[in-house]
Amino acid sequence: MGDNYLISIFLISILTLVFVLAIKSRSRRRPKNLPPSPPSFPILGHLHYIKDPLHRTLLDLSKRYGGPIISLQFGSRPVVLISSWAAAEECFTRNDIVLANRPRLLPGKYVAYDYTTVLTAPYGNHWRNLRRIGALEIFSTHRLDAFSWVRKDEIRRLLKKLSTLGTTEDFTKVEVKSLLADLIFNIMMRMIAGKRYYGDDVTNVEEAMRFRELVRDLSEAAIATYPGDFVPLLRWIDYKGYKKNAIRLGEKLDKFLQGLVDEGRRKKSTQENTNTMIDHLLSLQESEPEYYTDQIIKGLMLIFLAAGTDTSSITLEWALANLINSPSVLEKAKVEIDSEIGQDRLIDEADLPKLRYLQNVMSETYRLYPATPTLFPHMSSEACDIGGFHIPRNTMVLVNAWAIHRDPELWHEPTSFMPERFESLGGEGQKPLLSFGMGRRACLGAPLAHRLVGLTLGSLIQCFNWKRMSEVKVDMLEGQGITMPKAEPLEALCRARHIIGKVIS
């Protein structure tokens, strides 16, 4: 009993000493011009403040402890939180190169090919080469145009499916979330490998089931935050098996993606013309093997899937929910489409630039519900200044795009869904949005996302009447996840318009 008591006293004394020394050491090391910071704990820093939804928690911290630029400590990682447009602009203009690095987080190592994908790679020659490949060979106007028939065909299939659920006389309940997710995954996989994994015409059921399982695993991994990224002890003991799960997920993804590459190579050897992204990249591999390795091709496809699917389907779900809650806006968008396109043919990607009000609806959705509300984190490669504050080297920089897009100093009635705000030439409509990032690390896939969202949303408005399930407005609360899904999946009532048979025939 006495020995246990003495051991307890000793451990408490050691912990108390560590606590006191950590506070004194931190106060001595802290430069005078760091951004203001909330009270913190040793070891944990400010991790005890963090809860879902993250963007709301971070905005609350900014308001309570210093304003648009504050300093945080996530375990052993120094963090700077940016919550104003002026500070974000400074990050991605004057400090763009310094902040072009990415922090090394667990998924980047074990899922994203040891930090070698375009999303996770550090700034440098390798990243610049990946960026060049993505810009020229995947997301260029020419390459996107080459796959426009895939997007149009999949959207037409969705419209036909919806039209069979009811008649032009009655409204039918529709589970919107699953329909949109299936649509986007089919479009992406047909562009990548010429395969459909959802709905009709699934030729390989077993492979489709493996893909759907991978999608579920990726979605779960996207929700999780790995504490070991911030507290080294937890990384060492593999707290809750995060590392083991990430390794397993990475291996499953690699096996699946390598199978697609190998199949594409076999088809190419037999001169089978597949007209897919893999086919195109394998052709480039033959001429420049040092650039287009299998790992580079798999990494590009991984980011294409991971960054382009949830973001587009969730954005579409938010857009449709907003329109259903605002019948006058929905009607105005429908009138514009009928006026510009007519009622004899289906809307096409080439029509999108002249549908200005539809573009405003998309912009307002991007503003209120950015696909990544806190942009993918940046890392300072050197010390720099933001807003007059000193930002040390190797500081993780978080930009709260969600907060900036709802800043009352920038936007009139910032929480209201008002597409008209983007009609003015000299006012709010000219404010840049951060939905796809900014600067060197801005999202490469933005042009594809604009086409996907615009064509799908325009087609759904053109071909169907939509309304809420009841007089109660659709709940617009956010759920968990880095892509900010709706907390409650959207359900709505839809009825085919009389033009449906003509435009989708």
C-alpha positions in Angstrom: 0.0 0.0 0.0 2.8 2.4 1.0 4.8 1.6 -2.2 1.8 2.3 -4.4 1.2 5.6 -2.6 4.8 6.6 -3.1 4.6 5.7 -6.8 1.4 7.7 -7.2 3.0 10.7 -5.6 6.1 10.4 -7.8 4.0 10.2 -11.0 1.9 13.1 -10.0 5.0 15.2 -9.2 6.6 14.3 -12.6 3.4 15.2 -14.5 3.1 18.5 -12.6 6.7 19.3 -13.4 6.2 18.5 -17.1 3.1 20.7 -17.1 4.9 23.7 -15.5 8.0 23.4 -17.7 5.9 23.1 -20.9 4.0 26.3 -20.0 7.3 28.2 -19.2 9.1 26.8 -22.3 6.2 27.8 -24.5 6.0 31.3 -23.1 9.7 31.8 -23.6 9.6 30.5 -27.2 6.5 32.3 -28.3 7.4 35.2 -30.6 5.7 38.5 -29.7 3.9 38.9 -33.0 2.3 35.5 -33.4 -1.5 35.6 -34.0 -3.6 35.6 -30.9 -4.4 32.2 -29.4 -6.9 30.6 -27.1 -5.9 29.0 -23.8 -4.3 25.5 -24.4 -3.3 22.3 -22.6 0.2 20.7 -22.7 0.5 17.9 -25.2 -3.1 18.3 -26.6 -2.8 22.0 -27.3 -6.2 23.1 -28.6 -7.4 19.7 -29.8 -10.0 19.6 -26.9 -11.8 22.5 -28.7 -12.3 20.5 -31.9 -15.7 19.0 -32.6 -18.0 18.6 -35.6 -18.9 20.3 -37.8 -15.3 21.6 -37.9 -16.0 24.8 -39.9 -18.5 26.0 -37.4 -16.2 25.2 -34.5 -13.3 27.1 -36.1 -15.5 30.1 -36.8 -16.5 30.2 -33.2 -12.9 30.1 -32.1 -12.0 32.9 -34.4 -14.8 35.1 -33.0 -14.0 34.3 -29.4 -10.2 34.5 -29.5 -8.8 37.1 -31.8 -10.6 37.5 -35.1 -9.7 36.6 -38.7 -6.2 35.2 -38.0 -5.6 33.1 -34.9 -2.9 30.7 -33.8 -3.7 27.2 -32.6 -1.7 24.1 -31.5 -3.0 20.7 -32.6 -0.9 18.5 -30.4 2.6 19.0 -31.6 1.6 20.8 -34.8 1.4 24.6 -34.9 -1.7 25.8 -36.9 -2.8 29.2 -38.2 -6.6 29.6 -38.9 -7.6 32.1 -41.6 -11.2 33.3 -41.5 -11.2 36.5 -43.6 -11.0 37.2 -47.4 -8.2 39.7 -47.0 -6.0 37.2 -45.1 -6.9 34.3 -47.5 -6.0 36.5 -50.5 -2.6 37.3 -48.9 -2.1 33.6 -48.4 -2.6 32.7 -52.0 -1.0 35.7 -53.7 2.0 37.2 -51.9 2.6 33.9 -49.9 1.4 31.5 -52.5 4.8 29.7 -53.1 5.6 29.6 -49.3 2.2 28.1 -48.6 2.2 25.7 -51.5 3.3 22.7 -49.4 1.0 20.1 -47.8 1.2 18.7 -44.3 2.1 15.0 -44.1 -1.0 13.3 -42.8 -1.6 9.6 -42.4 -3.9 9.0 -45.5 -1.3 10.7 -47.7 1.3 8.1 -46.8 -0.7 4.9 -46.9 -3.6 5.7 -49.3 -2.2 8.4 -51.6 1.0 6.5 -52.6 3.4 8.0 -50.0 2.6 11.6 -50.7 3.1 11.3 -54.5 -0.3 12.3 -55.7 -1.1 15.8 -57.0 -3.2 16.5 -53.9 -0.7 15.4 -51.3 2.8 15.9 -52.9 5.0 18.6 -51.5 5.6 21.6 -53.7 8.5 20.9 -56.1 9.4 19.4 -59.5 7.4 16.2 -58.9 4.2 18.2 -58.1 4.7 20.5 -61.0 5.0 17.6 -63.3 1.8 16.1 -61.9 0.0 19.4 -62.2 1.2 19.7 -65.9 -0.2 16.2 -66.6 -3.5 16.9 -65.0 -3.9 20.3 -66.7 -3.0 19.1 -70.2 -4.0 15.4 -70.3 -7.0 15.1 -68.0 -8.8 18.5 -67.4 -8.0 20.4 -70.6 -10.9 21.7 -72.6 -10.1 19.2 -75.4 -10.0 16.2 -73.0 -13.2 17.2 -71.3 -15.0 17.7 -74.6 -13.9 14.2 -75.7 -15.9 12.8 -72.8 -19.0 15.1 -73.0 -21.0 12.2 -74.6 -20.4 10.1 -71.5 -21.8 12.8 -69.2 -24.8 13.4 -71.5 -25.6 9.7 -71.8 -25.5 9.1 -68.0 -27.7 12.1 -67.3 -30.1 10.9 -70.0 -30.2 7.5 -68.2 -31.0 9.3 -64.9 -33.8 11.3 -66.5 -35.3 8.2 -68.0 -35.2 6.4 -64.7 -36.9 9.3 -62.9 -39.6 9.5 -65.6 -40.5 5.9 -65.1 -41.1 6.4 -61.3 -44.4 8.3 -61.9 -46.5 10.1 -64.5 -46.8 13.7 -65.8 -50.0 13.9 -63.6 -48.7 12.8 -60.1 -45.7 13.7 -57.9 -43.5 10.8 -56.8 -41.2 10.6 -53.9 -37.5 10.5 -54.9 -34.4 9.7 -52.7 -32.2 12.3 -54.4 -28.9 11.6 -52.6 -28.4 8.0 -53.9 -29.5 8.9 -57.4 -27.0 11.7 -57.7 -24.1 9.7 -56.1 -24.7 6.8 -58.5 -24.8 9.2 -61.5 -21.5 10.9 -60.6 -19.7 7.6 -59.9 -20.8 6.1 -63.2 -19.7 9.2 -65.1 -16.3 9.1 -63.4 -15.7 5.4 -63.9 -16.8 5.5 -67.5 -14.4 8.4 -68.1 -11.6 6.5 -66.3 -12.1 2.9 -67.5 -15.3 2.7 -69.5 -17.2 0.9 -66.7 -20.6 1.3 -65.0 -20.9 0.1 -61.4 -24.4 1.4 -60.5 -27.9 0.9 -62.1 -28.5 -1.0 -65.3 -25.9 -2.4 -67.7 -23.5 -3.5 -65.0 -21.5 -6.2 -66.8 -19.3 -7.4 -63.9 -21.4 -7.6 -60.8 -18.6 -8.9 -58.6 -16.2 -6.1 -59.6 -19.0 -3.5 -59.1 -19.6 -4.8 -55.5 -15.8 -4.5 -54.8 -15.9 -0.9 -56.1 -18.9 0.0 -53.9 -17.2 -1.5 -50.9 -14.1 0.7 -51.6 -16.4 3.7 -52.0 -17.9 3.0 -48.5 -14.4 2.6 -47.0 -13.2 5.8 -48.6 -16.3 7.7 -47.2 -15.7 6.4 -43.7 -12.0 7.3 -43.9 -12.9 10.8 -45.1 -15.0 11.3 -41.9 -12.3 10.1 -39.5 -9.6 12.4 -38.1 -6.4 10.6 -37.1 -5.2 11.9 -33.7 -1.8 10.4 -34.3 -1.2 13.1 -37.0 -1.0 15.6 -34.1 0.1 13.6 -31.0 3.2 11.4 -31.9 2.6 9.0 -28.9 -0.8 8.0 -30.4 0.9 7.4 -33.8 3.5 5.2 -32.1 0.9 3.0 -30.4 -1.5 3.1 -33.5 -4.4 4.5 -31.5 -7.7 2.7 -32.4 -5.9 1.0 -35.3 -6.1 4.0 -37.6 -2.7 3.2 -39.2 -3.6 -0.5 -39.8 -6.9 0.5 -41.4 -5.3 3.1 -43.6 -2.7 0.5 -44.8 -5.4 -2.0 -45.5 -7.5 0.6 -47.4 -4.4 1.7 -49.4 -3.7 -1.9 -50.4 -7.3 -2.5 -51.5 -7.4 0.6 -53.5 -4.0 -0.1 -55.2 -5.1 -3.6 -56.1 -8.3 -2.3 -57.7 -6.6 0.6 -59.6 -3.8 -1.7 -60.8 -6.4 -4.1 -62.1 -8.0 -1.3 -64.1 -4.5 -0.3 -65.5 -3.7 -3.9 -66.4 -7.0 -4.4 -68.1 -6.5 -1.2 -70.0 -3.1 -2.4 -71.1 -4.5 -5.8 -72.3 -7.2 -4.1 -74.3 -4.6 -1.8 -75.8 -2.4 -4.7 -76.8 -5.4 -6.2 -78.7 -6.1 -2.9 -80.4 -9.4 -2.5 -78.7 -10.4 1.1 -78.8 -11.7 2.0 -75.4 -11.4 5.9 -75.4 -10.8 6.1 -71.7 -8.5 8.2 -69.5 -6.5 5.1 -68.7 -6.1 4.3 -72.4 -4.9 7.8 -73.1 -2.4 7.8 -70.2 -1.1 4.4 -71.3 -0.5 5.8 -74.8 1.5 8.6 -73.1 3.4 6.0 -71.0 4.7 4.4 -74.2 6.2 7.6 -75.4 7.4 9.0 -72.0 7.7 6.0 -69.6 9.8 8.0 -67.1 6.8 10.4 -66.5 3.8 8.1 -66.9 4.6 5.3 -64.5 1.8 3.0 -63.3 2.0 4.6 -59.9 1.5 8.1 -61.4 -1.5 6.9 -63.4 -3.0 5.2 -60.4 -2.4 8.3 -58.3 -4.2 10.5 -60.8 -7.1 8.2 -61.0 -7.3 8.0 -57.2 -7.5 11.7 -56.8 -9.9 12.0 -59.7 -12.3 9.6 -57.9 -11.7 10.7 -54.3 -11.9 14.5 -55.0 -14.4 14.6 -57.8 -17.3 12.3 -56.8 -18.6 13.2 -53.4 -17.9 16.9 -54.0 -20.0 17.0 -57.2 -22.9 14.9 -55.9 -23.1 16.7 -52.6 -23.0 20.1 -54.3 -25.9 19.0 -56.6 -27.9 17.8 -53.5 -27.4 21.2 -51.8 -28.3 23.1 -54.9 -31.6 21.1 -55.4 -32.5 21.4 -51.7 -32.0 25.2 -52.0 -34.2 25.4 -55.1 -36.9 23.3 -53.5 -36.9 25.6 -50.5 -37.1 28.6 -52.9 -39.9 27.9 -55.4 -39.6 31.4 -57.0 -35.9 30.8 -57.7 -36.6 27.4 -59.2 -39.3 28.8 -61.4 -37.0 31.6 -62.6 -34.3 29.0 -63.5 -36.9 26.9 -65.4 -38.2 29.9 -67.4 -34.7 30.8 -68.4 -34.0 27.3 -69.7 -37.3 27.1 -71.6 -36.6 30.5 -73.1 -33.0 29.9 -74.1 -33.1 26.1 -75.0 -36.8 25.6 -75.9 -38.8 22.5 -75.2 -37.7 20.3 -78.2 -34.3 19.2 -77.0 -32.3 18.5 -73.9 -29.9 21.0 -72.5 -26.3 20.5 -73.5 -22.9 21.6 -72.0 -22.5 24.1 -74.8 -25.6 25.9 -73.6 -24.3 26.5 -70.0 -22.5 29.8 -70.7 -25.7 31.5 -71.9 -27.8 30.3 -68.9 -26.7 33.1 -66.6 -29.3 32.6 -63.9 -28.5 28.9 -63.7 -24.8 30.0 -63.3 -25.9 32.3 -60.5 -27.7 29.4 -58.8 -24.5 27.3 -59.0 -22.3 30.2 -57.7 -24.7 30.8 -54.7 -24.6 27.1 -53.9 -20.7 27.1 -54.1 -20.8 30.1 -51.7 -23.1 28.7 -49.1 -22.0 25.1 -49.3 -18.4 24.9 -50.5 -17.4 21.3 -51.2 -14.5 21.5 -48.8 -15.6 24.1 -46.2 -12.1 24.2 -44.6 -9.8 24.0 -47.6 -7.3 21.1 -47.8 -4.6 22.3 -45.4 -1.5 24.1 -46.6 2.0 24.0 -44.9 4.5 26.9 -44.7 7.9 25.9 -46.2 9.5 29.1 -44.8 8.5 31.7 -42.2 6.2 34.4 -43.6 3.9 37.2 -42.6 0.1 37.2 -42.9 -1.9 40.2 -41.8 1.1 41.6 -40.0 1.5 38.4 -37.9 4.6 36.2 -38.0 3.9 32.6 -39.3 6.8 30.2 -38.5 8.1 27.6 -40.8 6.3 24.3 -40.9 3.0 25.8 -39.7 -0.2 24.2 -41.0 -2.5 26.8 -42.5 -6.3 26.2 -42.4 -8.5 28.5 -44.5 -12.2 28.5 -43.4 -13.9 29.1 -46.8 -17.3 28.4 -45.3 -16.8 31.3 -42.8 -15.4 33.7 -45.4 -18.4 32.9 -47.8 -20.8 33.9 -45.0 -18.9 37.0 -43.7 -21.5 39.8 -43.2 -18.8 42.4 -44.0 -18.6 40.9 -47.5 -22.1 39.6 -48.2 -25.6 41.1 -47.9 -27.8 38.7 -45.9 -25.0 36.2 -46.0 -27.0 33.1 -44.9 -29.8 33.7 -47.4 -29.9 31.8 -50.7 -30.0 34.7 -53.2 -28.6 33.9 -56.7 -29.5 37.4 -57.7 -26.5 38.7 -55.8 -24.3 37.4 -58.7 -26.1 39.5 -61.3 -24.5 42.8 -60.4 -21.4 43.6 -62.3 -19.7 45.8 -59.7 -21.0 44.4 -56.4 -21.1 41.1 -54.6 -21.1 39.1 -57.9 -17.5 40.1 -58.5 -16.2 38.7 -55.2 -14.0 35.6 -55.8 -15.2 32.3 -54.2 -12.9 29.8 -52.5 -14.9 26.7 -53.2 -12.2 25.2 -55.4 -9.3 26.8 -53.6 -7.0 29.5 -54.9 -3.4 29.9 -56.1 -1.0 27.2 -57.2 -2.9 24.4 -55.3 -6.3 25.3 -56.5 -8.5 22.4 -57.6 -7.6 21.2 -61.1 -11.0 19.6 -61.5 -13.0 22.8 -61.2 -13.8 22.9 -65.0 -15.2 19.3 -64.9 -17.2 20.1 -61.7 -18.8 23.1 -63.4 -19.9 21.0 -66.3 -21.2 18.2 -64.2 -23.1 20.4 -61.8 -24.5 22.7 -64.5 -25.6 20.0 -66.9 -27.2 17.8 -64.3 -28.9 20.6 -62.4 -30.2 22.2 -65.7 -31.5 18.8 -66.9 -33.4 18.1 -63.7 -35.0 21.6 -63.8 -35.8 21.3 -67.5 -37.5 17.9 -67.3 -39.2 17.8 -63.9 -41.3 19.8 -61.5 -39.9 19.6 -58.0 -41.4 20.4 -54.6 -40.9 19.6 -50.9 -42.2 16.5 -49.2 -44.4 18.8 -47.0 -45.0 22.4 -46.2 -42.0 22.2 -43.8 -38.8 23.5 -45.5 -36.0 21.0 -46.2 -33.6 20.8 -43.3 -30.3 22.4 -44.4 -28.1 21.2 -41.5 -24.6 19.9 -42.4 -23.5 16.4 -41.5 -20.0 15.0 -40.8 -17.3 14.8 -43.4 -14.7 16.9 -45.1 -17.0 17.5 -48.1 -19.9 18.7 -45.9 -22.8 16.4 -46.8 -26.4 17.1 -45.7 -27.1 15.8 -42.3 -30.4 14.4 -43.6 -30.2 13.0 -47.2 -32.5 14.9 -49.5 -35.9 13.4 -50.3 -38.2 15.3 -52.6 -41.3 15.1 -54.8 -40.9 15.2 -58.5 -43.2 15.1 -61.5 -42.1 14.8 -65.1 -43.0 17.8 -67.3 -44.9 17.2 -70.5 -41.7 17.7 -72.6 -40.0 14.7 -71.0 -40.7 12.2 -73.8 -39.5 14.6 -76.5 -36.2 15.8 -75.0 -34.9 12.4 -73.8 -36.0 10.3 -76.8 
